[in-house]
Amino acid sequence: MARFAEMRRAAAGRYGPNSQAVIFLLYEELLSMLTLLAAEQPSAVLSARVGELVPDIQRRFDSGGMTAPARKVQRTVSTNPTVIEFDRPTFEKYYRHPLERMGRHAVRMVDRLQMAAELRPGASYLYVVDDDGELWVWPQPHDLAEVMFTRVQERSREVTRVVHPMLVPERLRARAAGELVVVGSPERLLAVANLKSGHFRPTRECAVELRRAVERTIAPHDPADITVFTMPAPGRPDERA
């Protein structure tokens, strides 16, 4: 904890106290604390620190998360539960061919043993909860720093990376989407997930469906084994998009 505190002070001094760099370090510290707890190392100190980190990270997401206006490429097609649909012409124009060239597809997660076998502990994966409530994960992990830092990318580069609609290319519908990290073992997995998807823009209400899908998959020992972070509501759609 002291090492993380020292790194945060350095990052805050260089990038600012509410920068993405500080959020990244808080996220990393949270994953480290949860890894120790998942290893059946009960500790009041660790539990207390997790209890401090979760609201701190959420507060920082709320104040500095995805503030860019949402493009007019998604729409809510139903509520209770909320289901968001990505624009089909946009998908076909920008993402269909890159997806086919990759020769990969998302994997449906059915239980804890499969998740522990297919996902590397501590690595960040793109996920989508589809309109049927099934949890799909892209099998290739992303560097956590890459997915945590928000940055503008050129359109020409955008088609070379995986984006959430690629996980559900047939229906392009999601109850939730974002990044997922698991730590622990086949006996006990802990999950940290967020609703950070610039393509689906899931609302806070989507956290319920995300938690439900992860609970069904990992069968947690305790509800606290699943941590979900929401993102602030996007601005009004950019009419130029």
Phi, psi and chi 1 to 4 in degrees:
 res  aa     phi    psi   chi1   chi2   chi3   chi4
   1 MET       -  -36.3  -74.1 -173.4  -76.7      -
   2 ALA   -65.2  -38.8      -      -      -      -
   3 ARG   -65.0  -43.2  179.8  173.4   61.4   87.6
   4 PHE   -63.4  -38.9  -81.8  111.6      -      -
   5 ALA   -62.9  -39.5      -      -      -      -
   6 GLU   -65.8  -42.4 -178.7  179.1  -11.0      -
   7 MET   -66.2  -37.5  -70.0 -169.9  -65.9      -
   8 ARG   -64.6  -40.6  -76.9 -161.7  -49.6  -82.6
   9 ARG   -61.4  -41.4  -76.1 -167.3  -66.1  -90.0
  10 ALA   -66.1  -43.7      -      -      -      -
  11 ALA   -66.1  -39.4      -      -      -      -
  12 ALA   -64.7  -38.0      -      -      -      -
  13 GLY   -68.2  -31.9      -      -      -      -
  14 ARG   -88.4  -41.2 -177.7  170.5 -177.3  179.1
  15 TYR  -112.4  -13.5  -58.3  108.1      -      -
  16 GLY   112.2  148.7      -      -      -      -
  17 PRO   -67.3  -21.5   23.6  -33.9      -      -
  18 ASN  -111.8   24.0  -64.5  -46.1      -      -
  19 SER   -76.3  163.4   63.7      -      -      -
  20 GLN   -61.8  -29.3  -70.2  -70.6  -45.2      -
  21 ALA   -63.1  -40.3      -      -      -      -
  22 VAL   -69.1  -41.5  172.3      -      -      -
  23 ILE   -60.1  -43.0  -63.8  177.7      -      -
  24 PHE   -58.3  -44.4  164.6   70.8      -      -
  25 LEU   -68.4  -36.6  -69.9  170.9      -      -
  26 LEU   -64.3  -40.6  -70.9  168.2      -      -
  27 TYR   -62.2  -44.4 -139.2   85.1      -      -
  28 GLU   -63.2  -40.6  -78.0  -78.0  -69.0      -
  29 GLU   -64.2  -42.3 -176.7  178.6   -2.1      -
  30 LEU   -57.9  -45.6  174.4   62.3      -      -
  31 LEU   -63.3  -37.3  -66.9  174.7      -      -
  32 SER   -65.2  -44.2  -64.2      -      -      -
  33 MET   -63.1  -42.9  -59.3  -62.0  103.3      -
  34 LEU   -67.4  -34.4  -68.1  176.3      -      -
  35 THR   -60.8  -42.8  -61.9      -      -      -
  36 LEU   -66.8  -41.5  -66.7  174.1      -      -
  37 LEU   -66.2  -35.9  -70.3  173.2      -      -
  38 ALA   -66.7  -23.9      -      -      -      -
  39 ALA   -83.3   20.2      -      -      -      -
  40 GLU    59.0   45.6  -58.9  -63.9  -17.3      -
  41 GLN  -114.3   77.2  -62.5 -174.9   27.3      -
  42 PRO   -60.2  133.1   22.4  -32.4      -      -
  43 SER  -154.3  124.1  166.2      -      -      -
  44 ALA   -64.4  -32.8      -      -      -      -
  45 VAL   -67.6  -45.8  173.5      -      -      -
  46 LEU   -64.2  -45.7  -69.4  176.9      -      -
  47 SER   -61.5  -40.1  -62.7      -      -      -
  48 ALA   -65.5  -38.8      -      -      -      -
  49 ARG   -67.7  -40.5 -177.1   55.3 -176.9  152.8
  50 VAL   -59.8  -41.4  169.4      -      -      -
  51 GLY   -62.9  -24.7      -      -      -      -
  52 GLU   -85.0  -38.7  -64.8  170.2  -11.2      -
  53 LEU   -68.4  -43.4  -75.0  166.6      -      -
  54 VAL   -59.3  -52.8  171.0      -      -      -
  55 PRO   -67.1  -29.4   20.6  -30.8      -      -
  56 ASP   -66.3  -45.0 -170.4   11.5      -      -
  57 ILE   -64.4  -43.2  -67.0  169.7      -      -
  58 GLN   -61.8  -41.5 -176.6   61.2   69.2      -
  59 ARG   -60.9  -40.2  177.4 -179.3   60.0   80.3
  60 ARG   -70.8  -37.3  -67.8  167.8 -172.0  -89.6
  61 PHE   -61.2  -42.8  -85.4  143.1      -      -
  62 ASP   -61.5  -36.0  -71.4  -19.0      -      -
  63 SER   -92.9  -19.5   61.9      -      -      -
  64 GLY  -139.5   22.5      -      -      -      -
  65 GLY   -80.3 -141.1      -      -      -      -
  66 MET   -76.6   90.4  -62.8  168.3   63.7      -
  67 THR   -96.2  -10.6   56.4      -      -      -
  68 ALA   -66.9  144.2      -      -      -      -
  69 PRO   -59.8  142.3  -21.2   32.4      -      -
  70 ALA   -71.8  133.9      -      -      -      -
  71 ARG   -73.2  158.1  -67.4  175.0  -65.4  168.4
  72 LYS   -82.4   62.5  -64.9  177.1   65.1  175.0
  73 VAL  -123.7    6.3  -67.1      -      -      -
  74 GLN  -142.5  153.0   65.8  -77.0  117.6      -
  75 ARG  -147.0  149.5   65.1 -170.2 -176.8  105.1
  76 THR   -83.5  121.3  -60.6      -      -      -
  77 VAL  -102.4  -14.3  -65.0      -      -      -
  78 SER  -160.9  162.4   66.9      -      -      -
  79 THR  -127.4  161.5   57.7      -      -      -
  80 ASN    53.0   64.6 -165.0   27.5      -      -
  81 PRO   -86.3  161.1   33.2  -37.1      -      -
  82 THR   -67.4  131.4  -63.6      -      -      -
  83 VAL  -128.0  127.4  174.7      -      -      -
  84 ILE  -111.5  136.1  -56.8  162.8      -      -
  85 GLU  -114.7  130.6 -177.7  179.1   69.8      -
  86 PHE   -84.9  148.2 -170.9   76.4      -      -
  87 ASP   -66.1  122.0 -178.7   63.9      -      -
  88 ARG   -62.5  -49.4  172.7   64.3   63.0 -178.4
  89 PRO   -57.9  -37.9  -27.2   36.8      -      -
  90 THR   -65.2  -41.8  -59.2      -      -      -
  91 PHE   -62.1  -47.8  177.8   80.7      -      -
  92 GLU   -64.0  -35.0  -62.9  -62.5  -25.0      -
  93 LYS   -73.0  -42.5 -179.4  177.0 -179.3 -180.0
  94 TYR  -107.7  -24.9  -67.0  109.0      -      -
  95 TYR  -122.9  -20.3  -57.0  120.4      -      -
  96 ARG   -61.8  -50.9  171.9   66.6   73.0 -179.1
  97 HIS   -67.9  -43.1  -66.9  -51.4      -      -
  98 PRO   -58.1  -38.6  -27.6   36.0      -      -
  99 LEU   -64.1  -43.6  175.9   61.4      -      -
 100 GLU   -65.3  -37.3  -67.9  173.9  -11.9      -
 101 ARG   -66.4  -32.8  -73.8 -161.7  -59.3  -90.6
 102 MET   -65.2  -32.6  -71.3  176.5 -171.6      -
 103 GLY    67.9   22.9      -      -      -      -
 104 ARG  -123.0  167.3  -68.2 -169.3  175.2 -163.2
 105 HIS  -151.1  162.7   55.8   80.5      -      -
 106 ALA   -68.3  155.5      -      -      -      -
 107 VAL  -112.7  131.8  177.2      -      -      -
 108 ARG   -80.6  127.3 -176.6  168.2   67.2   93.0
 109 MET   -89.9  125.1  -65.0  -71.5  136.8      -
 110 VAL  -111.4  -27.8  -62.6      -      -      -
 111 ASP  -157.4  175.7   56.9   34.1      -      -
 112 ARG   -65.5  -39.9 -177.8  173.6   61.8 -119.6
 113 LEU   -62.3  -42.6  -68.6  177.8      -      -
 114 GLN   -64.4  -43.9  179.1 -157.7   12.5      -
 115 MET   -63.0  -42.2 -175.0  172.5  -81.2      -
 116 ALA   -65.3  -32.1      -      -      -      -
 117 ALA   -77.7  -34.4      -      -      -      -
 118 GLU  -100.2  -18.5  -61.5 -160.4   25.1      -
 119 LEU  -111.0  131.6  -55.2 -172.8      -      -
 120 ARG   -76.4  126.9 -169.0  173.1   76.2 -125.4
 121 PRO   -57.1  132.7  -24.4   34.5      -      -
 122 GLY    85.4   -9.0      -      -      -      -
 123 ALA   -89.1  152.8      -      -      -      -
 124 SER  -100.4  132.3 -179.3      -      -      -
 125 TYR  -125.7  143.7  -67.0   82.6      -      -
 126 LEU   -73.7  138.5  -64.4 -175.3      -      -
 127 TYR  -134.7  159.0   80.3   85.7      -      -
 128 VAL  -139.9  133.4  168.8      -      -      -
 129 VAL   -94.3  114.5  177.9      -      -      -
 130 ASP   -76.3 -177.5   68.7   15.0      -      -
 131 ASP   -72.2   -7.9   54.6  -23.2      -      -
 132 ASP   -98.0    1.0  -70.8  -34.9      -      -
 133 GLY    86.3    9.7      -      -      -      -
 134 GLU   -85.5  143.3  -60.1  -70.0  -14.0      -
 135 LEU   -94.4  118.9  176.7   62.7      -      -
 136 TRP  -114.7  137.5  -63.8   84.4      -      -
 137 VAL  -129.3  135.4  174.4      -      -      -
 138 TRP   -74.8  129.2 -170.7 -101.6      -      -
 139 PRO   -71.8  -12.2   26.0  -35.0      -      -
 140 GLN   -99.4  121.6 -178.7  178.4    1.2      -
 141 PRO   -72.8  159.7   28.4  -35.0      -      -
 142 HIS  -115.4  150.1  -69.1 -106.5      -      -
 143 ASP   -62.8  129.5  178.5   63.0      -      -
 144 LEU   -59.9  -37.3 -176.0   57.8      -      -
 145 ALA   -62.3  -36.0      -      -      -      -
 146 GLU   -65.7  -44.0  175.9 -174.5  -14.1      -
 147 VAL   -81.6  -20.9  -61.4      -      -      -
 148 MET   -79.9  -32.6  -74.2  -69.2  -65.8      -
 149 PHE   -84.6  126.4  -78.1   75.8      -      -
 150 THR   -88.7  126.2  -57.9      -      -      -
 151 ARG  -150.7  151.4   57.3 -179.0 -179.0  -87.8
 152 VAL   -78.2  135.0  177.4      -      -      -
 153 GLN  -121.5  147.6  -62.1 -165.8    1.2      -
 154 GLU   -68.7  148.2  -63.3  176.7    1.1      -
 155 ARG   -57.0  -36.3  174.9   79.0   69.2  175.8
 156 SER   -65.9  -28.2   60.3      -      -      -
 157 ARG   -84.7  -27.0  -68.6 -175.3   57.4 -161.2
 158 GLU   -59.4  -36.1 -174.1  173.1  -16.1      -
 159 VAL   -75.8   -9.7  -61.6      -      -      -
 160 THR   -89.6   -8.2   65.8      -      -      -
 161 ARG  -109.9  160.4   62.9 -170.3  178.8   96.5
 162 VAL   -80.8  134.7  179.1      -      -      -
 163 VAL  -126.2  160.2  -63.8      -      -      -
 164 HIS   -56.9  -39.3  -71.5  103.4      -      -
 165 PRO   -58.9  -23.7  -28.0   37.3      -      -
 166 MET   -66.1  -19.5  -68.9  178.9  173.2      -
 167 LEU   -78.7  -21.9  -81.7   64.7      -      -
 168 VAL  -132.7   61.9  -74.9      -      -      -
 169 PRO   -69.5  -21.3   27.0  -35.8      -      -
 170 GLU   -78.9  -44.4  -59.6  -49.6  -44.7      -
 171 ARG  -108.7  -21.6  -69.9 -179.0   56.6   77.4
 172 LEU    56.3   36.4  -64.5  177.8      -      -
 173 ARG  -123.8  144.1  -68.8 -173.8  172.8 -172.6
 174 ALA  -143.6  141.9      -      -      -      -
 175 ARG   -89.7  -24.1  -65.8 -173.2 -174.9 -174.9
 176 ALA  -161.9  156.1      -      -      -      -
 177 ALA  -160.2  147.9      -      -      -      -
 178 GLY   168.2 -144.0      -      -      -      -
 179 GLU  -117.9  144.9  -76.9   93.0   32.7      -
 180 LEU  -130.1  134.5  170.7   69.3      -      -
 181 VAL  -129.5  135.2 -178.8      -      -      -
 182 VAL  -120.8  148.7  -63.7      -      -      -
 183 VAL  -135.6  159.5  -63.6      -      -      -
 184 GLY   116.1 -144.0      -      -      -      -
 185 SER  -143.6  173.0   66.1      -      -      -
 186 PRO   -57.9  -25.7  -26.3   35.5      -      -
 187 GLU   -76.7  -34.4  -69.8   71.1   34.3      -
 188 ARG  -151.2  114.9 -175.8 -172.8 -176.9 -170.4
 189 LEU  -108.1  139.9  -78.8 -177.9      -      -
 190 LEU  -114.1  141.9  -82.4   66.1      -      -
 191 ALA  -124.9  141.3      -      -      -      -
 192 VAL  -125.7  123.5  177.0      -      -      -
 193 ALA  -138.4  158.0      -      -      -      -
 194 ASN  -135.3  174.8   61.0   49.5      -      -
 195 LEU  -108.9   38.0  -66.0  172.9      -      -
 196 LYS   -88.7   88.8 -166.7  172.0 -175.1  179.9
 197 SER  -135.3  112.0  170.9      -      -      -
 198 GLY   -73.3  -13.6      -      -      -      -
 199 HIS   -94.5  -38.9  -69.5   76.8      -      -
 200 PHE   -94.1  -27.6  -78.6  112.1      -      -
 201 ARG    51.9   56.9  -61.4  -79.9  177.5  156.9
 202 PRO   -65.0  142.4   21.2  -31.2      -      -
 203 THR   -86.7  174.5   60.4      -      -      -
 204 ARG   -58.4  -33.7  -67.1 -180.0 -173.2  -85.3
 205 GLU   -60.9  -24.1  -68.2   76.6   14.0      -
 206 CYS   -69.2  -15.9  -63.6      -      -      -
 207 ALA   -60.0  -32.5      -      -      -      -
 208 VAL   -62.5  -45.6  174.4      -      -      -
 209 GLU   -70.2  -35.4  -67.2  -59.0  -48.1      -
 210 LEU   -62.3  -50.7  166.4   57.1      -      -
 211 ARG   -59.8  -42.6  177.5  173.2  -70.9  -83.5
 212 ARG   -61.0  -42.9 -178.1  176.2  -70.1  125.5
 213 ALA   -66.9  -40.5      -      -      -      -
 214 VAL   -69.9  -40.7  176.2      -      -      -
 215 GLU   -58.9  -42.7  -76.1  178.6  -12.9      -
 216 ARG   -64.1  -30.6 -172.9  170.4   59.1 -112.6
 217 THR   -83.0  -46.6  -56.4      -      -      -
 218 ILE   -97.8  -10.7   71.7  171.9      -      -
 219 ALA    46.9   68.9      -      -      -      -
 220 PRO   -64.5  149.1   26.3  -35.4      -      -
 221 HIS   -67.6  -30.9  -68.1 -161.0      -      -
 222 ASP  -146.7  142.9 -173.9  -71.2      -      -
 223 PRO   -55.4  -28.1  -26.4   35.1      -      -
 224 ALA   -70.2   -8.5      -      -      -      -
 225 ASP   -71.7  -10.0  -72.4   -5.7      -      -
 226 ILE  -119.1  122.8  -59.2  173.0      -      -
 227 THR  -115.0  128.1  -58.5      -      -      -
 228 VAL  -123.6  128.2  174.3      -      -      -
 229 PHE  -108.5  133.6  -67.1  108.1      -      -
 230 THR   -98.5  168.5   61.1      -      -      -
 231 MET  -118.4  154.0  -54.0  -55.9  -64.7      -
 232 PRO   -66.0  154.2   23.6  -33.1      -      -
 233 ALA   -61.7  137.6      -      -      -      -
 234 PRO   -69.7  163.6   27.0  -34.5      -      -
 235 GLY   -69.9 -179.3      -      -      -      -
 236 ARG   -63.9  147.0  -61.7 -175.5   63.5 -179.4
 237 PRO   -55.4  139.5  -25.3   34.9      -      -
 238 ASP   -74.0  113.5 -171.5  -15.7      -      -
 239 GLU   -66.0  -16.7  -63.2  -64.7  -23.6      -
 240 ARG   -83.1  -12.9  -61.8  168.5  -61.9  175.5
 241 ALA   -71.0      -      -      -      -      -
